[in-house]
Amino acid sequence: MWTILLVEDEGFVREAIRELLDWESHGYCVAGEAGNGEEALAAILELKPDVVIADIVMPGMDGIELLKETRKAGIRSRFIMLTAMNHFDYARDALQYGASNYLLKLSLNDDVLLESLGRIKEELLAELRGAGEALYPFYHRIWAAIQGTGAAVQADLAELTSSMEKFRNLSLDIVVVLSGGVPASLDQAGIRQEGYLLVQSFHDAGQTTFFCWKFRKKGDSAEGNSLVRLPDDWLQAVNRLNGDWYGQEAYPAAREGVSTPIEELEVELIRSFEEQNEAKCAEAAAQIWEGMKASSLSHVEVKKRATHLLHILTMLAGRKTEDETEVYSAVSHESLLAHMLQAIRELIRHKREEDISYTDHPEVNRVIQYMAEHYKENIKVTDLARLVAINVDYLSTVFGKKTGLTPIAYLRNLRIEQAKRLLLHSKLSVEEIASQTGFTDDAYFIKTFKRLVGQTPSSFRREKKD
């Protein structure tokens, strides 16, 4: 309710005004009364009412002095001044100092008073909307903190002095819905706008948050300013979505006995990706997704992990960073996994295409494709010749004509290029990389790498990462 302070030195007049309206049905409540200007100023400083209905002529501090002192104190309460027939000069002075209106006591009735209060209510709502717009940078900083990409935001409250005052008597309902790539509507969120003074929406990362501001109900305890609690309340509201995310009525309780830590599964996924083994990638990804569910990670954390993994795989594939829109637009655990698997398939396809320089000879192309998929294995020229059903000498001749290299030299170069990627984008040791790329002897790998690249594997890694 918008708050009203009644200021009138004659008690019976004050009572008559109090009984004039059913204040609550019009969105107002009488928060206090005062019999003179001094009492009224003390009440204004304490209550900071939205509206002051004050007699102009009072003993001691009159209504105009009360208005002046209120403005000096930086309080923007609206003033409706009451005047008698012969006090119009005072009324004009009141308007000059910022009173919203003046009303004649003798002609005061509910219609006249409601008309003034109606105009004031529109002004108060416009001010509230303006103060609400100023909150959006605060919302962005809170959201960055929830996602783990920003610092804590409690210190920012010092910058919100004006908004803190506007919202201090309001309570906040936070409604969050998974909405994908487009903002949700009020109807989709089940929100009736007429039940609130102000409804603000915030859409990011596949979800829409509605901040629904309303007056505290009569008798509700003031549990502190809603803006102070907003970071914690928003996080709780976001986490309540996890039931929807995982497809369960309730947020899944963490299960004990998760067989393999998620971090180890991620290493396995990266290793399988380097092998260009789609089946193993799919298996590792499915286990990661099950592990995140078993560990009760929030959907925000799931999306962060998915984004991080895709970033690594994209770099390993030698491509530009993937657009994260689809990851953050996912509305379920399963749909995000499906997107992840599709992205992995596409990256492996691109990786194979970039690793392979195709020719116009089908048998040579088939040999190249085979080497790209099996470079880790001990491949002999006789194996390649058998693969395409031609003799070894003919294969070596035609392969050399089409590529400029012997099959063994081509395979060696392919292995070295793969080793470069692992040196840059993995934490594997040189010995492990030698094994991962088909070199059975560490010393031979280092010698070959230095001859072809011009420096040792360790020097290459240090130089490129510096």
Protein Blocks (a to p, Z undefined) as FASTA:
>chain_A
ZZdddddfblklmmmmmmmpcfklnopacfbdcfbfklmmmmmmmnopabdcddfbdghj
afklmmmmmmmnopabdcdddddfklmmmmmmmmmnopabdcdfklgcfklmmmmmmmmm
mmmmmmmmmmmmmmmmmmmmmmmmmnopaccfklmmmmmmmmmmmmmmpccddddddebj
bdcdfklnopafklpfbdcdddeehiacddddddddehiacebjfklmmmmmmmmmmmmm
mmmmnopabdcdddehifbafklmmmmmmmmmmnopaklmmmmmmmmmmmmmmnopafkl
mmmmmmmmmmmmmmmnopacddfklmmmpcbfklmmmmmmmmmmmmmmmmmmmmpccdfb
fklmmmmmmmmmmmmpccdfklmmmmnopafklmmmmmmmmnopafklmmmmmmmmmmmm
mmmmccbdfklmmmmnopabfklmmmmmmmmnopafklmmmmmmZZ
